[in-house]
Amino acid sequence: MKLTDNVLRSFRVAKVFRENSDKINCFDFSSNGETVISSSDDDSIVLYDCQEGKPKRTLYSKKYGVDLIRYTHAANTVVYSSNKIDGTFLLEQLACLSIDTLCLKLSNSVKRADTPIPEPGDPPPPPQS
């Protein structure tokens, strides 16, 4: 099928995600195309079956939040980052979650929320005394 202007205009919404109470901030398809996983600002992780178009499992990361979810090379493992600020501290966390066993491995780092996060190409920070 050639993607012409008329073909693109004929596209319609095929699936509306209603499992979240807040906006979906990220989603990713598994490498085999069988599942899609989403992260949401309501701290939920929802795994969907692509064949059925229905949710298979919902998990929550209430303490740290969830954002930037991605499948790893293994179809049953995802990584995601935290998105919560606890008082004046930004809870930076990278989590590795096995979808089958619900085994969660955390890598934590805590930074002050008012400390700028360096961008690529920024000069290194001054030494602390």
VOSEFI-749123 format. One record per residue (C-alpha): residue number from 1; z, y, x; residue in one letter; chain. Coordinates in steps of 0.2 Angstrom, whole numbers. Layout:
REC num     z     y     x residuo cadena
REC NUM     Z     Y     X       A      A
...
! end
This chain:
REC num     z     y     x residuo cadena
REC   1     0     0     0       M      A
REC   2    -5    17     7       K      A
REC   3     9    30     5       L      A
REC   4     1    44    -3       T      A
REC   5     9    59   -11       D      A
REC   6     6    52   -29       N      A
REC   7    14    35   -23       V      A
REC   8    29    44   -16       L      A
REC   9    31    54   -32       R      A
REC  10    31    38   -42       S      A
REC  11    47    32   -34       F      A
REC  12    63    31   -44       R      A
REC  13    81    27   -40       V      A
REC  14    83     8   -39       A      A
REC  15   102     7   -36       K      A
REC  16   116    19   -40       V      A
REC  17   132    15   -30       F      A
REC  18   147    17   -43       R      A
REC  19   160     7   -33       E      A
REC  20   167    23   -24       N      A
REC  21   178    37   -31       S      A
REC  22   171    49   -18       D      A
REC  23   155    51    -8       K      A
REC  24   147    38     3       I      A
REC  25   147    44    20       N      A
REC  26   137    30    29       C      A
REC  27   129    14    25       F      A
REC  28   120     1    36       D      A
REC  29   109   -15    32       F      A
REC  30   113   -31    41       S      A
REC  31   100   -37    54       S      A
REC  32    95   -51    42       N      A
REC  33    93   -39    27       G      A
REC  34   105   -50    16       E      A
REC  35   119   -37    15       T      A
REC  36   122   -18    16       V      A
REC  37   139   -11    20       I      A
REC  38   145     6    15       S      A
REC  39   159    18    20       S      A
REC  40   166    31     9       S      A
REC  41   177    46     9       D      A
REC  42   189    37    -3       D      A
REC  43   193    26    13       D      A
REC  44   184    11     6       S      A
REC  45   172    -1    14       I      A
REC  46   160   -10     2       V      A
REC  47   150   -25     6       L      A
REC  48   134   -28    -5       Y      A
REC  49   123   -43    -8       D      A
REC  50   105   -36    -7       C      A
REC  51    98   -51   -17       Q      A
REC  52   110   -48   -32       E      A
REC  53   112   -29   -30       G      A
REC  54   131   -31   -33       K      A
REC  55   146   -28   -22       P      A
REC  56   153   -44   -14       K      A
REC  57   169   -37    -6       R      A
REC  58   179   -21    -5       T      A
REC  59   191   -16     9       L      A
REC  60   201    -1    12       Y      A
REC  61   206     9    28       S      A
REC  62   219    21    19       K      A
REC  63   229    25    35       K      A
REC  64   214    30    46       Y      A
REC  65   200    33    34       G      A
REC  66   182    26    37       V      A
REC  67   166    34    43       D      A
REC  68   150    29    53       L      A
REC  69   150    11    49       I      A
REC  70   138     0    58       R      A
REC  71   134   -18    59       Y      A
REC  72   135   -26    77       T      A
REC  73   124   -39    84       H      A
REC  74   133   -52    73       A      A
REC  75   129   -51    54       A      A
REC  76   147   -53    50       N      A
REC  77   155   -40    61       T      A
REC  78   155   -21    59       V      A
REC  79   162    -6    69       V      A
REC  80   168    10    61       Y      A
REC  81   177    26    66       S      A
REC  82   192    35    58       S      A
REC  83   190    51    49       N      A
REC  84   208    57    45       K      A
REC  85   218    71    52       I      A
REC  86   237    68    52       D      A
REC  87   245    85    53       G      A
REC  88   239    93    68       T      A
REC  89   232    77    76       F      A
REC  90   215    69    74       L      A
REC  91   217    51    73       L      A
REC  92   202    44    83       E      A
REC  93   200    26    81       Q      A
REC  94   186    13    83       L      A
REC  95   188    -2    73       A      A
REC  96   179   -19    74       C      A
REC  97   180   -29    58       L      A
REC  98   175   -47    55       S      A
REC  99   169   -47    37       I      A
REC 100   172   -66    35       D      A
REC 101   190   -67    42       T      A
REC 102   195   -49    39       L      A
REC 103   201   -49    57       C      A
REC 104   203   -30    62       L      A
REC 105   204   -25    80       K      A
REC 106   208    -7    83       L      A
REC 107   206     5    98       S      A
REC 108   216    21    96       N      A
REC 109   216    38   103       S      A
REC 110   225    53    97       V      A
REC 111   220    71   100       K      A
REC 112   226    87    94       R      A
REC 113   215    93    80       A      A
REC 114   214   111    87       D      A
REC 115   207   104   104       T      A
REC 116   188   105   104       P      A
REC 117   179    89   105       I      A
REC 118   167    90   120       P      A
REC 119   148    90   116       E      A
REC 120   135    82   128       P      A
REC 121   131    94   142       G      A
REC 122   148   104   140       D      A
REC 123   157   108   157       P      A
REC 124   172    97   161       P      A
REC 125   189   103   155       P      A
REC 126   200   111   168       P      A
REC 127   213   100   176       P      A
REC 128   230   100   168       Q      A
REC 129   245   105   178       S      A
! end
